[in-house]
């Protein structure tokens, strides 16, 4: 009797940050070579995945490549079926819409399931908009946090911005966030209205592409020369001025007041 087959490998394959970009200009040869020989892909969008694969030297016609979709709308109950070919021994590639899969991307759920089933997971080298933005920001790369999307409702979004500035002031962290491109201007205007003038704000759009925009400045300077942001993938970042350290005597007085309230 034959035993249970060893699982295949799940390759995490980065893609260019723009549909028109040639993968061979931004991906290492090894990443391109591995992607070119795979016959099964899980992608956020099958159409953009095919556009990416057409740039590669595939070892078979693209019509013979199987592509299944995994988006934010995919029910968790469908994940085992996506993993099943890998558990049967087939290698697979996980592709995001742009950049690194499983980072701010629904593919993370499949990676978690792969680990649960002891499937080998291999991340490959390629562009990450979040890291490229951090590199170019001039902000702290020693301590940073990516918080994803802010609330859609204006009041909740404004409160989130103020809370993030307070967090950055306490911790010295760079705070990074993204938004759906058609809401870029809304989050930008919320950042300008909600942050203090001395807070530094970064806008990084269309990273690695010909129309790239990267600018870091004090919020007060942004207010004096605001921009109209295009509806393109954008990373926002902020870092607040550090809060002054509390003097020892001030700390002692605060501790005494707190102790008095507890009696």
Sine and cosine of phi, psi and omega as CSV:
sin_phi,cos_phi,sin_psi,cos_psi,sin_omega,cos_omega
0.00,0.00,0.68,-0.73,0.04,-1.00
-1.00,0.10,0.57,-0.82,0.00,-1.00
-0.99,0.15,-0.02,-1.00,0.05,-1.00
-0.90,0.43,0.75,-0.66,-0.03,-1.00
-0.91,0.42,0.52,-0.85,0.08,-1.00
-0.93,0.36,0.61,-0.79,0.00,-1.00
-0.93,0.36,0.40,-0.92,0.15,-0.99
-0.97,0.26,-0.17,-0.98,-0.01,-1.00
-0.94,-0.35,0.55,-0.84,0.09,-1.00
-0.97,-0.23,0.93,-0.37,0.00,-1.00
-1.00,-0.09,0.79,-0.61,0.03,-1.00
-0.99,-0.11,0.96,-0.29,-0.21,-0.98
-0.96,-0.29,0.93,-0.36,0.08,-1.00
-0.92,0.39,0.42,-0.91,0.05,-1.00
-0.79,-0.62,0.31,-0.95,0.04,-1.00
-0.86,0.51,0.35,-0.94,-0.04,-1.00
-1.00,0.07,0.07,1.00,0.09,-1.00
-0.57,-0.82,0.60,-0.80,-0.09,-1.00
-0.86,0.50,-0.57,0.82,-0.09,-1.00
-0.99,0.13,-0.12,0.99,-0.08,-1.00
-0.96,0.28,0.61,-0.79,0.04,-1.00
-0.98,0.18,0.88,-0.48,-0.02,-1.00
-0.82,0.57,-0.52,0.86,-0.06,-1.00
-0.95,0.32,-0.19,0.98,0.04,-1.00
-1.00,0.00,-0.31,0.95,-0.06,-1.00
-0.79,-0.61,-0.03,1.00,0.03,-1.00
-0.90,-0.43,0.62,-0.78,0.07,-1.00
-0.90,0.43,0.45,-0.90,0.00,-1.00
-0.82,0.57,-0.61,0.79,-0.01,-1.00
-0.90,0.43,-0.63,0.77,0.04,-1.00
-0.90,0.44,-0.70,0.72,0.02,-1.00
-0.89,0.45,-0.67,0.74,-0.04,-1.00
-0.90,0.44,-0.67,0.74,0.00,-1.00
-0.91,0.41,-0.71,0.71,0.00,-1.00
-0.88,0.47,-0.55,0.84,-0.07,-1.00
-0.94,0.35,-0.40,0.92,-0.08,-1.00
-0.98,-0.19,-0.02,1.00,0.00,-1.00
-0.99,0.13,0.52,-0.86,-0.04,-1.00
-0.91,-0.42,-0.05,1.00,-0.04,-1.00
-0.67,-0.74,0.80,-0.60,-0.01,-1.00
-0.76,-0.65,0.57,-0.82,0.18,-0.98
-0.92,-0.38,0.84,-0.55,-0.14,-0.99
-0.72,-0.69,0.45,-0.89,0.05,-1.00
-0.93,0.37,-0.55,0.83,0.00,-1.00
-0.57,-0.82,0.85,-0.52,-0.09,-1.00
-0.91,0.41,-0.58,0.81,-0.03,-1.00
-0.90,0.43,-0.75,0.66,-0.01,-1.00
-0.94,0.34,-0.50,0.87,0.07,-1.00
-0.90,0.44,-0.68,0.73,0.04,-1.00
-0.90,0.44,-0.63,0.78,0.02,-1.00
-0.88,0.48,-0.63,0.78,0.05,-1.00
-0.91,0.40,-0.73,0.69,-0.08,-1.00
-0.92,0.38,-0.47,0.89,0.00,-1.00
-0.91,0.42,-0.34,0.94,0.04,-1.00
-0.99,0.16,-0.19,0.98,-0.09,-1.00
-0.99,-0.11,0.32,-0.95,0.07,-1.00
-1.00,0.00,0.98,0.17,-0.06,-1.00
-0.93,0.36,0.48,-0.88,-0.01,-1.00
-1.00,0.00,0.13,0.99,0.07,-1.00
-0.39,-0.92,0.31,-0.95,0.02,-1.00
-0.85,0.52,0.58,-0.82,-0.05,-1.00
-0.89,0.46,-0.41,0.91,0.03,-1.00
-0.91,0.42,-0.34,0.94,0.01,-1.00
-1.00,-0.08,0.02,1.00,0.05,-1.00
-1.00,0.04,0.78,-0.62,0.03,-1.00
-1.00,0.02,0.79,-0.61,0.04,-1.00
-0.80,-0.60,0.86,-0.52,0.09,-1.00
-0.92,-0.40,0.52,-0.85,-0.09,-1.00
-1.00,-0.10,0.60,-0.80,0.13,-0.99
-0.69,-0.73,0.97,-0.25,-0.02,-1.00
-0.87,-0.49,-0.02,-1.00,0.03,-1.00
-0.90,0.43,-0.28,0.96,-0.01,-1.00
-1.00,-0.08,-0.04,1.00,-0.01,-1.00
-0.95,0.32,0.84,-0.54,0.03,-1.00
-0.90,0.44,0.55,-0.84,0.02,-1.00
-0.86,0.51,-0.49,0.87,-0.02,-1.00
-0.91,0.41,-0.31,0.95,0.00,-1.00
-1.00,0.01,-0.17,0.99,-0.04,-1.00
-0.89,0.46,-0.67,0.75,0.01,-1.00
-0.84,0.54,-0.57,0.82,0.01,-1.00
-0.93,0.37,-0.56,0.83,0.05,-1.00
-0.93,0.36,-0.54,0.84,-0.02,-1.00
-0.99,0.11,-0.35,0.94,-0.13,-0.99
-0.81,0.59,-0.73,0.69,0.02,-1.00
-0.87,0.49,-0.53,0.85,0.02,-1.00
-0.94,0.33,-0.67,0.75,0.04,-1.00
-0.90,0.44,-0.43,0.90,0.03,-1.00
-0.99,0.13,-0.03,1.00,0.09,-1.00
0.91,-0.40,0.00,1.00,-0.05,-1.00
-1.00,-0.03,0.68,-0.73,0.13,-0.99
-0.96,0.27,0.49,-0.87,0.00,-1.00
-0.61,-0.79,0.41,-0.91,0.07,-1.00
-0.91,-0.42,0.73,-0.68,0.08,-1.00
-0.98,-0.20,0.82,-0.57,-0.09,-1.00
-0.83,-0.55,0.71,-0.70,0.11,-0.99
-1.00,-0.04,0.12,-0.99,0.11,-0.99
-0.87,0.49,-0.64,0.76,0.01,-1.00
-0.31,-0.95,0.62,-0.79,0.03,-1.00
0.99,0.16,-0.51,-0.86,-0.13,-0.99
-1.00,0.04,0.80,-0.60,0.04,-1.00
-0.91,0.41,0.49,-0.87,0.05,-1.00
0.96,0.29,0.10,0.99,0.12,-0.99
-0.93,-0.38,0.92,-0.39,-0.14,-0.99
0.79,0.62,0.73,0.68,-0.20,-0.98
-0.45,-0.89,0.64,-0.76,-0.04,-1.00
-0.90,0.44,-0.25,0.97,0.02,-1.00
-0.88,0.47,-0.28,0.96,0.00,-1.00
-0.85,0.53,-0.55,0.83,-0.01,-1.00
-0.91,0.41,-0.61,0.80,0.02,-1.00
-0.94,0.34,-0.62,0.79,0.04,-1.00
-0.88,0.47,-0.67,0.74,0.02,-1.00
-0.88,0.48,-0.67,0.74,0.02,-1.00
-0.92,0.39,-0.60,0.80,0.05,-1.00
-0.87,0.49,-0.70,0.72,0.04,-1.00
-0.89,0.46,-0.62,0.78,0.01,-1.00
-0.86,0.52,-0.57,0.82,-0.02,-1.00
-0.99,-0.12,0.21,0.98,0.05,-1.00
0.88,0.47,0.56,0.83,0.09,-1.00
-0.99,0.15,0.77,-0.63,0.04,-1.00
-0.89,0.45,0.77,-0.64,-0.01,-1.00
-0.92,-0.38,0.80,-0.60,-0.07,-1.00
-0.83,-0.55,0.97,-0.23,0.08,-1.00
-0.97,0.23,0.68,-0.73,0.01,-1.00
-0.95,-0.31,0.32,-0.95,-0.11,-0.99
-0.99,0.12,0.67,-0.74,0.03,-1.00
0.01,-1.00,-0.04,-1.00,-0.13,-0.99
-0.96,0.28,0.63,-0.77,0.12,-0.99
-0.80,-0.59,0.90,-0.44,-0.02,-1.00
-0.87,0.50,-0.58,0.82,-0.04,-1.00
-0.91,0.40,-0.73,0.68,0.00,-1.00
-0.95,0.32,-0.61,0.80,0.05,-1.00
-0.88,0.48,-0.66,0.75,0.02,-1.00
-0.90,0.43,-0.69,0.72,0.02,-1.00
-0.88,0.47,-0.69,0.73,0.03,-1.00
-0.83,0.55,-0.65,0.76,-0.11,-0.99
-1.00,0.01,-0.09,1.00,-0.16,-0.99
-0.97,0.23,-0.48,0.88,-0.15,-0.99
0.97,0.24,0.16,0.99,0.02,-1.00
-0.99,-0.13,0.02,-1.00,-0.06,-1.00
-0.89,0.45,0.84,-0.54,0.14,-0.99
-0.99,-0.17,0.01,1.00,0.03,-1.00
-1.00,0.08,-0.52,0.85,-0.02,-1.00
-0.62,-0.79,0.92,-0.39,-0.04,-1.00
-0.50,-0.87,0.32,-0.95,0.00,-1.00
-0.63,-0.78,0.67,-0.74,0.12,-0.99
-0.97,-0.24,0.86,-0.51,-0.11,-0.99
-0.95,-0.32,0.09,1.00,0.08,-1.00
0.95,0.31,-0.74,-0.67,-0.08,-1.00
-1.00,-0.10,0.58,-0.81,0.11,-0.99
-1.00,0.03,0.26,-0.96,0.01,-1.00
-0.86,0.51,0.49,-0.87,0.00,-1.00
-0.98,0.18,-0.54,0.84,-0.03,-1.00
-0.94,0.35,0.74,-0.68,-0.11,-0.99
-0.82,0.58,-0.72,0.69,-0.05,-1.00
-0.92,0.39,-0.67,0.75,0.02,-1.00
-0.92,0.40,-0.60,0.80,0.02,-1.00
-0.92,0.40,-0.67,0.74,0.03,-1.00
-0.89,0.46,-0.68,0.74,0.02,-1.00
-0.91,0.42,-0.63,0.78,0.03,-1.00
-0.89,0.46,-0.65,0.76,0.02,-1.00
-0.88,0.48,-0.72,0.70,0.00,-1.00
-0.90,0.43,-0.63,0.78,0.03,-1.00
-0.91,0.42,-0.65,0.76,0.01,-1.00
-0.92,0.40,-0.60,0.80,0.05,-1.00
-0.91,0.42,-0.67,0.75,0.04,-1.00
-0.89,0.46,-0.66,0.75,0.03,-1.00
-0.88,0.48,-0.72,0.69,0.00,-1.00
-0.89,0.45,-0.64,0.77,0.01,-1.00
-0.90,0.44,-0.60,0.80,0.01,-1.00
-0.96,0.28,-0.65,0.76,-0.18,-0.98
-0.98,-0.19,-0.32,0.95,-0.11,-0.99
0.98,0.22,0.21,0.98,-0.02,-1.00
-0.97,0.24,0.56,-0.83,0.32,-0.95
-0.99,0.15,0.74,-0.67,0.01,-1.00
-0.94,-0.33,0.83,-0.56,0.00,-1.00
-0.91,-0.41,0.59,-0.81,0.00,-1.00
-0.50,-0.87,0.30,-0.95,0.05,-1.00
-0.76,-0.65,0.16,-0.99,0.04,-1.00
-0.49,-0.87,0.43,-0.91,0.15,-0.99
-0.86,0.52,0.74,-0.67,-0.15,-0.99
-0.77,0.63,-0.60,0.80,-0.06,-1.00
-0.95,0.30,-0.17,0.99,0.08,-1.00
-0.97,-0.26,0.19,0.98,-0.01,-1.00
-0.81,0.59,-0.74,0.67,-0.08,-1.00
-0.91,0.41,-0.59,0.81,-0.01,-1.00
-0.90,0.43,-0.72,0.70,0.00,-1.00
-0.93,0.35,-0.59,0.81,0.02,-1.00
-0.88,0.48,-0.72,0.69,0.00,-1.00
-0.92,0.40,-0.56,0.83,0.07,-1.00
-0.92,0.40,-0.66,0.75,0.05,-1.00
-0.88,0.47,-0.67,0.74,-0.01,-1.00
-0.92,0.40,-0.59,0.81,-0.03,-1.00
-0.99,0.12,-0.49,0.87,-0.11,-0.99
-1.00,-0.05,-0.40,0.92,-0.05,-1.00
-1.00,0.02,0.43,-0.91,0.08,-1.00
-0.95,0.30,0.39,-0.92,-0.07,-1.00
-0.88,0.47,-0.48,0.88,-0.03,-1.00
-1.00,0.07,-0.17,0.99,0.04,-1.00
-0.92,0.39,0.63,-0.78,0.04,-1.00
-1.00,-0.06,0.71,-0.70,-0.07,-1.00
-0.82,-0.57,0.73,-0.69,0.05,-1.00
-0.91,-0.41,0.64,-0.77,0.17,-0.98
-0.82,-0.57,0.82,-0.57,-0.02,-1.00
-0.75,-0.66,0.96,-0.29,-0.07,-1.00
-0.89,-0.45,0.50,-0.87,0.10,-1.00
0.77,0.64,0.73,0.69,-0.07,-1.00
-0.87,0.49,0.69,-0.73,0.01,-1.00
0.96,0.28,0.06,1.00,-0.04,-1.00
-0.95,-0.30,0.28,-0.96,-0.06,-1.00
-0.85,0.52,-0.52,0.85,-0.02,-1.00
-1.00,-0.10,0.44,0.90,-0.03,-1.00
-0.83,0.56,0.67,-0.74,0.13,-0.99
-0.80,-0.60,0.83,-0.56,0.12,-0.99
-0.70,-0.72,0.86,-0.51,0.03,-1.00
-0.56,-0.83,0.75,-0.66,0.12,-0.99
-0.85,-0.52,0.76,-0.64,-0.02,-1.00
-0.38,-0.93,0.24,-0.97,0.12,-0.99
-0.91,0.42,0.53,-0.85,-0.01,-1.00
-0.86,0.51,-0.60,0.80,0.03,-1.00
-0.86,0.51,-0.62,0.78,0.02,-1.00
-0.94,0.34,-0.63,0.78,0.07,-1.00
-0.87,0.50,-0.65,0.76,-0.03,-1.00
-0.90,0.43,-0.55,0.84,0.00,-1.00
-0.97,0.26,-0.40,0.92,0.01,-1.00
-0.63,-0.77,0.92,0.40,-0.04,-1.00
-0.93,0.37,0.31,-0.95,0.01,-1.00
-0.81,-0.58,0.35,-0.94,0.13,-0.99
-0.98,-0.18,0.92,-0.39,-0.10,-1.00
-0.99,0.16,0.66,-0.75,0.07,-1.00
-0.96,0.29,0.34,-0.94,0.02,-1.00
-1.00,0.06,0.93,0.36,-0.02,-1.00
-0.75,-0.66,0.35,-0.94,0.01,-1.00
-0.81,0.58,0.78,-0.63,-0.11,-0.99
-0.64,-0.77,0.64,-0.77,0.12,-0.99
-0.93,-0.36,0.73,-0.68,0.06,-1.00
-0.94,-0.34,0.56,-0.83,0.04,-1.00
-0.63,-0.78,0.48,-0.88,0.07,-1.00
-0.59,-0.81,0.47,-0.88,0.17,-0.98
-0.56,-0.83,0.78,-0.62,-0.09,-1.00
-1.00,-0.03,0.45,-0.89,0.13,-0.99
-0.85,0.52,0.63,-0.78,-0.01,-1.00
-0.89,0.45,0.64,-0.77,0.09,-1.00
-0.95,0.32,0.66,-0.75,0.02,-1.00
-0.89,0.45,0.63,-0.78,0.02,-1.00
-0.90,0.43,0.64,-0.77,0.01,-1.00
-0.97,0.24,0.77,-0.64,0.00,-1.00
-0.91,0.42,0.47,-0.88,-0.03,-1.00
-0.82,0.58,-0.68,0.73,-0.04,-1.00
-0.92,0.40,-0.61,0.79,0.04,-1.00
-0.90,0.43,-0.63,0.77,0.03,-1.00
-0.90,0.44,-0.66,0.75,0.00,-1.00
-0.90,0.44,-0.68,0.73,0.02,-1.00
-0.89,0.46,-0.66,0.75,0.02,-1.00
-0.90,0.44,-0.63,0.78,0.02,-1.00
-0.91,0.41,-0.62,0.79,0.01,-1.00
-0.92,0.40,-0.66,0.75,0.02,-1.00
-0.89,0.45,-0.66,0.75,0.01,-1.00
-0.90,0.43,-0.64,0.77,0.02,-1.00
-0.91,0.42,-0.63,0.78,0.02,-1.00
-0.90,0.44,-0.60,0.80,0.02,-1.00
-0.93,0.37,-0.44,0.90,-0.05,-1.00
-0.99,0.13,-0.25,0.97,-0.02,-1.00
-0.96,0.27,0.00,0.00,0.00,0.00
